[in-house]
Amino acid sequence: MAIESINGKAFSTVVPAKTAAKDLVEANKDQSASALDTDTVNITATAQGLAEAAATSASSPAVNEDRVAEIRAALQSGTYSFDPERIARKMMQFEDKLPDSS
């Protein structure tokens, strides 16, 4: 379907693309390609240390099973001793660190 102008004639002329713009785009592509060949990334010692720490913590268990077994045995035998005041103090310190929800 031809697009017609107001007077009923079809548009038959096509505007040619600007070759200068195409040449500029091609030149930029060539420069970008050569820039990619020379880019480097330097990772700081701190970042390397963090990566090593993350790998170490990921490979170690989240719970010390030996300590859990020791406490479980002490609780079952009735020999586990605790300080209720210390527990209350630690609970209050923890609650003070929580954000205010009101």
N, C-alpha and C positions, 0 to 999 in steps of 0.2 A: 504494500500500500504506500503510495507516494504521499509525501507531505506537500500540501498545496499552500500557496500564499493566499493572501486576501483576494487578489484578482483572479484566482483560479489556476494559475500556472504552477507547475511542479518545480520544486527546487532541484536543479540538475547539477549545480556546481558543488564540488566537495572541497573543503578547505584543506590544503596539504599540511601535513604535520611539519613542525619546525625542526629542521635537521640540526640546528645549533643546540637546541635543548637536548636532543638525543645524544649528540656528541659529548655534551657536558655530563650527562648521566653515565655514559660509558666510561669517561675519564675518571669520574668519582668511583665507579666500581673497581677500576684497575687500581686506584690508590688505596681503596679499602682492602682489597685482596692483598696488596703488598704490606699494608699495616698489620694485618692479621698474622703474617709470618714473623713479625718482630716483637709481638706483644709477649710480656713475661709477667708472672705473678710471683711475688715474694711473700712467703708466710713467715710471720714473726716467731721468735722463740716462744713467746707467750701462747700464741695460737697452737703451736706444736705441742706445748705442754698440756694445754687444755684438751687437745685431741687424744693425747696419751692417757690423761686422767679419765676421760670419758670411756675409752676402750677398756681401761682397767676396771672401772666401776661396773661396766656392763658385763664383764666376765666373772665378777665376784658375786656370791649370793647376797640377796637383800637381807636375809635373816641369819644370824649366827646360831645355827642349829645346836651346837654344843652348849651354848649359854642357855638356850631355851630348855634343853633337856635337864641341865643342872638346876635351874629354877623350878621346873616342874617336879623334879624329884624332891627338892627341899620343901615345896608346898605340900606334896602328898605325905611326906614324913612328919610335917609339922615343925621343921627346924628352920624354916625361912623367917628371918627377922626383918622388920621394916620399921621406919620411924614415921608415924602418922603426921607429925608436925612438918617434917621435911616434905612429905607428899603434898600436904595442904599448901605449903609455901611454893612449891614448884607449880602446882595447879594455878595459884594466883598469879605467878610470874607469867605463865603461859597465857592466861586470860588477859593480862594487861597488854600483851603483844598483839592480841587479836584486834582487827579494825572495829570501830564503833558501828554497829548495825542500825542505830536509830537515826 
